[in-house]
Amino acid sequence: MKSFVFLSHVLSGATPLYGGKEKLIFTSLKSIAAGDRTNSTFLSLTNHAGTHVDFPRHVSGGGKSLNDYPPEFWIFSNPFVISCPTGAGEEIRFEDSLDTVPPTTDFLIVKTGFQAFRDDERYWRQNPRMAIGAAGRLRKRCPGLKALGLDVISASSLRDPEIGLAVHKEYLLENDILLMEDMNLSAVTGQIIRIIGLPLLLDVADGSPVTFLAEIS
């Protein structure tokens, strides 16, 4: 039996953001309860809030932006999920599982389990980060890979920002693999058949919130 689930978190004032310094702000512009005829809300948020994509432009002024990815790019017909339990402050090392990844994979999702701490300060202060050196091997294994998804707030960490920057460049610039961060993988219990990503269409964006819809068997 097939079913559909969201792989994105709902945006709210409690959404954790990288660095912990900023917050999403929801301001009421009109309110029926206050006597207005309609409800309307003003949103203030970073383009890397919640479940989002990092484009090459995030780490390079001349890198590709959202405008460079056509609608069909956002349909992932061969997704694959690997489990890689990772604790606070640790490196996410999934290289030992690469042999299990089908070469036809176009969206690899690494499930660390760390989203269990999303309501805790540890989620952004001590998040696991990606290790350097895996992107090239992943590209060689999966020539058609378009994206790597993570259930952590960022592939980088506050503890090692320079390493984090190098990891972003390794994926985004050197191997043309987009990074999908802060994904919601709590409902992933079966095989994912297909994923559709719907980014917020921001002009020349270096990053954008994305709503991911997955078909699961």
Backbone torsions as a table, in degrees:
resi	resn	phi	psi	omega
1	MET	NA	134.5	-179.5
2	LYS	-96.0	149.1	175.5
3	SER	-145.6	167.1	-179.5
4	PHE	-122.1	138.4	178.1
5	VAL	-136.9	155.0	172.4
6	PHE	-85.4	139.1	174.2
7	LEU	-108.3	22.1	180.0
8	SER	-122.6	147.6	175.7
9	HIS	-83.2	149.5	174.5
10	VAL	-72.9	133.0	177.4
11	LEU	-78.0	134.5	179.0
12	SER	-155.3	177.3	178.2
13	GLY	-65.3	-15.6	180.0
14	ALA	-96.2	2.2	-179.7
15	THR	-60.0	123.5	178.1
16	PRO	-72.8	141.4	179.3
17	LEU	-122.7	150.9	-178.7
18	TYR	-58.5	129.0	-179.0
19	GLY	92.4	-22.4	175.6
20	GLY	70.2	8.6	-174.6
21	LYS	-91.6	-25.1	-175.4
22	GLU	-111.1	163.3	177.8
23	LYS	-136.8	152.5	170.3
24	LEU	-75.8	137.6	-178.0
25	ILE	-118.3	124.9	177.1
26	PHE	-112.7	113.3	-177.1
27	THR	-115.8	125.9	179.9
28	SER	-72.3	123.2	176.0
29	LEU	-93.8	-40.1	177.4
30	LYS	-137.8	145.3	-177.5
31	SER	-143.2	125.3	176.7
32	ILE	-62.3	-37.1	179.7
33	ALA	-62.8	-26.5	-179.5
34	ALA	-93.3	4.3	177.1
35	GLY	106.0	-4.2	177.1
36	ASP	-76.1	162.3	-178.3
37	ARG	-81.8	-18.6	-179.7
38	THR	-139.4	167.5	171.4
39	ASN	-102.5	139.1	177.8
40	SER	-151.8	140.2	-175.4
41	THR	-129.2	137.2	175.2
42	PHE	-95.8	131.8	-178.3
43	LEU	-109.6	138.4	174.1
44	SER	-128.4	115.4	-176.1
45	LEU	-154.8	154.3	173.2
46	THR	-76.8	154.3	-179.4
47	ASN	-77.0	0.3	174.2
48	HIS	-112.4	34.0	-178.1
49	ALA	-92.6	139.9	175.9
50	GLY	64.4	-153.7	177.1
51	THR	-67.5	118.2	-171.9
52	HIS	-148.8	169.1	178.2
53	VAL	-112.3	141.3	170.0
54	ASP	-101.9	125.8	175.4
55	PHE	-98.1	163.3	177.9
56	PRO	-53.3	-31.4	-179.7
57	ARG	-63.5	-17.4	178.6
58	HIS	-62.2	-31.0	-176.9
59	VAL	-123.3	8.4	179.2
60	SER	-153.3	126.4	-179.7
61	GLY	-59.3	-28.2	-179.9
62	GLY	-101.1	8.9	-177.9
63	GLY	-74.9	164.3	179.9
64	LYS	-66.2	145.1	177.8
65	SER	-113.7	-177.3	179.3
66	LEU	-54.5	-35.3	-178.2
67	ASN	-58.8	-21.8	-175.3
68	ASP	-88.1	1.6	-178.0
69	TYR	-115.3	112.7	-176.6
70	PRO	-70.6	165.6	-178.3
71	PRO	-53.8	-39.8	-176.7
72	GLU	-67.2	-19.6	177.5
73	PHE	-59.2	-32.3	-171.2
74	TRP	-85.1	8.5	173.2
75	ILE	-105.7	116.3	-177.1
76	PHE	-109.0	107.8	-174.0
77	SER	-92.2	-11.8	-178.0
78	ASN	-133.3	60.4	178.6
79	PRO	-77.6	157.3	178.3
80	PHE	-148.0	139.9	-178.5
81	VAL	-115.5	131.8	172.6
82	ILE	-120.7	144.3	179.0
83	SER	-93.0	129.4	-179.1
84	CYS	-143.7	73.6	-178.3
85	PRO	-52.5	125.9	-175.7
86	THR	-139.5	134.8	-177.3
87	GLY	-96.2	178.6	-177.9
88	ALA	-57.8	130.0	176.1
89	GLY	76.0	0.9	-177.4
90	GLU	-89.5	166.0	174.6
91	GLU	-86.8	140.5	176.0
92	ILE	-86.5	106.9	-177.2
93	ARG	-118.0	102.7	-179.3
94	PHE	-107.5	8.1	-175.2
95	GLU	-59.1	-33.2	-178.9
96	ASP	-66.6	-16.0	-179.3
97	SER	-100.7	2.4	-175.5
98	LEU	-60.2	-33.0	-178.7
99	ASP	-66.6	-17.4	179.4
100	THR	-89.3	-11.0	-177.2
101	VAL	-82.0	122.4	178.5
102	PRO	-61.0	136.6	-179.8
103	PRO	-60.5	-19.1	-179.5
104	THR	-85.2	-0.5	-176.1
105	THR	-58.8	130.8	176.4
106	ASP	-110.2	-11.2	177.2
107	PHE	-145.9	106.0	178.3
108	LEU	-96.3	126.5	179.7
109	ILE	-113.1	126.7	-179.8
110	VAL	-105.6	113.7	-177.2
111	LYS	-96.5	103.7	-178.2
112	THR	-88.8	-22.0	-175.9
113	GLY	84.4	-1.7	-174.8
114	PHE	-73.9	-11.5	178.5
115	GLN	-67.0	-9.8	174.8
116	ALA	-60.9	-20.9	-178.7
117	PHE	-102.7	17.9	-173.5
118	ARG	-63.5	-26.0	178.5
119	ASP	-91.2	8.7	-177.6
120	ASP	-116.5	151.2	179.6
121	GLU	-59.7	-25.6	179.0
122	ARG	-59.7	-27.1	-174.4
123	TYR	-60.7	-37.7	179.0
124	TRP	-105.6	-21.2	-177.7
125	ARG	-85.9	-32.5	-174.7
126	GLN	-131.1	32.4	-175.9
127	ASN	-66.1	147.6	171.7
128	PRO	-61.5	152.3	177.2
129	ARG	-128.2	160.0	179.5
130	MET	-70.7	148.0	176.1
131	ALA	-88.9	150.5	177.1
132	ILE	-75.9	144.3	170.9
133	GLY	106.6	-7.3	-176.5
134	ALA	-89.5	-24.5	-172.3
135	ALA	-60.5	-43.8	-179.2
136	GLY	-64.0	-41.2	178.0
137	ARG	-65.6	-37.8	179.3
138	LEU	-66.7	-41.9	178.0
139	ARG	-63.1	-40.0	179.0
140	LYS	-66.1	-38.7	179.9
141	ARG	-70.1	-39.6	-174.9
142	CYS	-126.6	86.9	-176.4
143	PRO	-59.6	-27.7	-178.0
144	GLY	-98.1	13.4	-178.1
145	LEU	-65.6	131.7	179.7
146	LYS	-107.4	-28.3	-173.1
147	ALA	-154.7	153.9	173.5
148	LEU	-120.6	127.1	-178.3
149	GLY	-109.6	143.8	-177.1
150	LEU	-135.2	145.6	175.2
151	ASP	-98.9	37.7	173.8
152	VAL	-126.3	163.1	-172.0
153	ILE	-67.0	-27.3	-179.6
154	SER	-162.5	154.6	172.5
155	ALA	-71.6	-15.0	177.8
156	SER	-102.3	174.9	177.4
157	SER	-143.7	158.6	179.0
158	LEU	-66.5	-28.0	-178.1
159	ARG	-71.2	-36.8	-174.4
160	ASP	-130.5	65.2	-175.9
161	PRO	-62.6	-34.3	-179.5
162	GLU	-69.2	-40.1	175.6
163	ILE	-65.6	-40.3	178.2
164	GLY	-60.1	-41.0	178.3
165	LEU	-64.7	-41.7	178.7
166	ALA	-62.5	-39.7	178.4
167	VAL	-63.6	-44.7	178.8
168	HIS	-59.3	-44.4	-179.7
169	LYS	-66.1	-37.2	-179.5
170	GLU	-61.4	-42.9	-179.5
171	TYR	-79.6	-53.1	-170.4
172	LEU	-73.7	-41.1	-174.1
173	LEU	-97.6	-47.7	-173.0
174	GLU	-79.5	-28.9	-175.0
175	ASN	-124.9	2.2	175.1
176	ASP	54.1	45.8	176.3
177	ILE	-117.1	117.3	179.8
178	LEU	-73.3	151.1	178.5
179	LEU	-106.8	123.7	177.2
180	MET	-108.0	111.2	-170.9
181	GLU	-111.3	157.2	178.2
182	ASP	59.1	43.6	177.8
183	MET	-78.3	154.8	177.6
184	ASN	-100.7	103.6	-176.0
185	LEU	-108.9	13.7	-176.6
186	SER	-64.5	-28.1	-177.0
187	ALA	-93.2	1.9	-177.8
188	VAL	-84.2	98.1	179.6
189	THR	-121.2	-16.9	179.3
190	GLY	-118.9	-166.8	179.6
191	GLN	-81.2	131.1	176.6
192	ILE	-85.1	123.3	-178.2
193	ILE	-86.8	-41.3	-175.5
194	ARG	-156.9	149.1	175.9
195	ILE	-129.0	136.7	172.9
196	ILE	-117.1	126.8	178.3
197	GLY	-106.7	133.9	-179.9
198	LEU	-122.6	90.9	-179.6
199	PRO	-74.4	150.0	170.8
200	LEU	-67.2	122.1	-170.6
201	LEU	-79.8	85.5	178.2
202	LEU	-99.3	133.1	-175.6
203	ASP	-66.1	130.2	178.0
204	VAL	51.0	43.1	-174.8
205	ALA	-76.1	139.5	171.9
206	ASP	-88.3	-10.8	176.9
207	GLY	-167.8	160.7	-179.1
208	SER	-161.3	141.8	171.9
209	PRO	-60.1	143.8	-177.5
210	VAL	-131.9	136.4	169.9
211	THR	-98.8	117.6	179.1
212	PHE	-103.2	129.3	177.0
213	LEU	-116.6	124.4	-177.1
214	ALA	-115.7	138.7	172.5
215	GLU	-97.5	122.6	-173.7
216	ILE	-122.2	138.8	175.4
217	SER	-98.9	NA	NA
